[in-house]
């Protein structure tokens, strides 16, 4: 035990660092899960010919987040920033996939899920999960190491979920404003 503690301190660690190291993983995982819906959204838009940009739906998602914010101890502005980033990251994936399919001449023969009946309810559940996870990491969002901890969480989640380059880059976009100045 004494040797283990000596090695722990020799490595420059404190007991709270390990907990902080993984604190952002659930939040980043929820954001990655939200991003994973972009593939099905893009397929729906391919099939229907609808544009990626849907200002009315985006405004609704962001307004809902702002309304829910106080339930989770967040400000409306904070929720707006976080969910604007989620929407933008999701659109990045959609634009890239649609353009890849245009270059290839067709979308994949992947089974489609209903946008209104399946995907949007999933997105609504993930919105609550993201808000809850933001509440859980609230004290860490303004610490000096916040960006490093979030980047580490992104790396962990990306590896665990086997994210490709497109989804990993979009996840980097999705986490852009997790950290805040105090």
C-alpha positions as MATLAB code, in Angstrom:
seq = 'XXXXXXXXXXXXXXXXXXXXXXXXXXXXXXXXXXXXXXXXXXXXXXXXXXXXXXXXXXXXXXXXXXXXXXXXXXXXXXXXXXXXXXXXXXXXXXXXXXXXXXXXXXXXXXXXXXXXXXXXXXXXXXXXXXXXXXXXXXXXXXXXXXXXXXXXXXXXXXXXXXXXXXXXXXXXXXXXXXXXXX';
ca = [
       0.000    0.000    0.000;
       2.753    2.448    0.936;
       4.622    1.622   -2.260;
       1.465    2.183   -4.307;
       0.874    5.584   -2.694;
       4.517    6.545   -3.204;
       4.296    5.622   -6.886;
       0.998    7.492   -7.188;
       2.499   10.703   -5.813;
       5.757   10.217   -7.688;
       3.739   10.206  -10.892;
       2.442   13.642   -9.935;
      -1.119   12.510   -9.382;
      -3.575   13.426   -6.722;
      -6.509   11.253   -5.678;
      -9.041   13.509   -7.459;
      -7.311   13.481  -10.851;
      -8.485    9.986  -11.812;
     -12.105   10.909  -11.179;
     -11.720   14.149  -13.131;
     -10.001   12.313  -15.997;
     -13.162   10.366  -16.818;
     -15.738   12.907  -15.646;
     -16.504   14.157  -19.158;
     -16.813   10.692  -20.737;
     -20.591   10.273  -20.125;
     -21.275   13.734  -21.568;
     -19.083   13.153  -24.601;
     -20.631    9.697  -25.089;
     -24.113   11.266  -25.142;
     -22.903   13.790  -27.702;
     -21.371   10.997  -29.811;
     -24.647    9.057  -29.610;
     -26.458   12.162  -30.815;
     -24.007   12.484  -33.705;
     -24.578    8.869  -34.682;
     -28.136    9.796  -35.605;
     -26.785   12.041  -38.371;
     -26.315    9.063  -40.686;
     -30.009    8.177  -40.537;
     -31.019   11.832  -40.815;
     -28.842   12.131  -43.926;
     -30.416    8.998  -45.418;
     -33.862   10.456  -44.795;
     -32.863   13.700  -46.450;
     -31.358   11.791  -49.383;
     -34.588    9.867  -49.883;
     -36.887   12.881  -49.528;
     -34.689   15.482  -51.189;
     -35.004   17.746  -48.151;
     -32.089   20.105  -47.472;
     -29.769   19.575  -44.517;
     -30.562   23.023  -43.191;
     -33.922   23.012  -41.424;
     -34.085   26.352  -39.637;
     -37.444   25.646  -38.032;
     -36.319   22.312  -36.541;
     -32.990   23.787  -35.402;
     -34.740   26.681  -33.694;
     -37.112   24.227  -32.003;
     -34.248   22.047  -30.683;
     -32.351   25.060  -29.369;
     -35.448   26.671  -27.836;
     -36.343   23.396  -26.105;
     -32.833   23.205  -24.659;
     -33.037   26.792  -23.429;
     -36.395   26.060  -21.799;
     -35.057   22.926  -20.080;
     -31.818   24.561  -18.927;
     -32.986   25.759  -15.522;
     -34.159   22.227  -14.617;
     -30.501   21.187  -14.850;
     -28.927   24.224  -13.213;
     -27.768   25.662  -16.537;
     -28.359   29.074  -18.021;
     -30.429   29.392  -21.164;
     -27.404   30.929  -22.908;
     -25.273   27.937  -21.980;
     -27.873   25.497  -23.306;
     -28.199   27.520  -26.503;
     -24.426   27.415  -27.030;
     -24.133   23.686  -26.345;
     -27.073   22.696  -28.516;
     -26.122   25.051  -31.333;
     -22.842   23.123  -31.378;
     -24.729   19.801  -31.419;
     -26.827   20.924  -34.373;
     -23.802   22.216  -36.292;
     -21.818   19.018  -35.689;
     -24.756   16.906  -36.832;
     -25.074   18.978  -40.003;
     -21.350   18.549  -40.727;
     -21.859   14.792  -40.827;
     -24.995   15.098  -42.950;
     -23.352   17.392  -45.528;
     -20.298   15.147  -45.807;
     -22.329   11.958  -46.176;
     -24.691   13.455  -48.740;
     -21.782   14.739  -50.799;
     -20.014   11.360  -50.591;
     -23.180    9.660  -51.836;
     -23.531   12.184  -54.657;
     -19.958   11.449  -55.736;
     -20.661    7.709  -55.578;
     -23.982    8.091  -57.383;
     -26.128    6.564  -54.642;
     -26.682    6.264  -50.912;
     -25.984    2.961  -49.170;
     -28.713    0.327  -49.052;
     -28.924    0.749  -45.302;
     -32.342    0.122  -43.720;
     -34.018    3.469  -43.126;
     -35.496    4.638  -39.843;
     -38.362    7.080  -39.649;
     -37.138   10.599  -38.982;
     -40.286   11.650  -37.116;
     -41.139    8.299  -35.536;
     -37.715    6.980  -34.496;
     -34.847    9.452  -34.892;
     -36.390   12.595  -33.376;
     -37.563   10.790  -30.208;
     -34.003    9.451  -29.828;
     -32.665   12.987  -30.236;
     -35.104   14.244  -27.592;
     -33.917   11.596  -25.100;
     -30.294   12.415  -25.862;
     -31.016   16.101  -25.260;
     -32.074   15.283  -21.699;
     -29.046   13.039  -21.259;
     -26.680   15.779  -22.442;
     -28.301   18.284  -20.074;
     -28.023   15.877  -17.139;
     -24.390   15.142  -17.950;
     -23.630   18.856  -18.267;
     -25.065   19.312  -14.792;
     -22.812   16.521  -13.498;
     -19.637   18.169  -14.788;
     -20.645   21.765  -14.000;
     -17.855   22.329  -11.427;
     -15.207   21.091  -13.886;
     -16.287   23.179  -16.880;
     -14.313   26.220  -15.722;
     -11.122   24.573  -14.426;
      -7.807   25.173  -16.178;
      -7.570   21.569  -17.418;
     -11.104   21.458  -18.817;
     -10.081   21.463  -22.498;
      -7.508   18.727  -21.921;
     -10.017   16.614  -20.005;
     -12.648   17.034  -22.732;
     -10.103   16.193  -25.457;
      -9.136   13.072  -23.525;
     -12.804   12.086  -23.197;
     -13.307   12.597  -26.942;
     -10.350   10.319  -27.627;
     -11.701    7.664  -25.275;
     -15.213    7.758  -26.676;
     -13.988    7.857  -30.282;
     -11.869    4.784  -29.697;
     -14.559    2.882  -27.785;
     -17.172    3.686  -30.439;
     -14.746    3.124  -33.348;
     -15.653    6.515  -34.805;
     -14.385    7.224  -38.303;
     -12.550   10.451  -39.137;
     -15.758   12.269  -40.128;
     -17.614   11.460  -36.919;
     -14.547   12.129  -34.769;
     -14.089   15.576  -36.336;
     -17.795   16.285  -35.836;
     -17.480   15.189  -32.208;
     -14.645   17.690  -31.780;
     -17.083   20.315  -33.093;
     -19.865   19.116  -30.783;
     -17.728   19.603  -27.646;
     -16.479   23.060  -28.632;
     -18.179   25.003  -25.840;
     -18.277   22.514  -22.989;
     -15.529   24.432  -21.213;
     -16.364   27.921  -20.016;
     -14.466   30.776  -18.422;
     -15.297   31.328  -14.802;
];
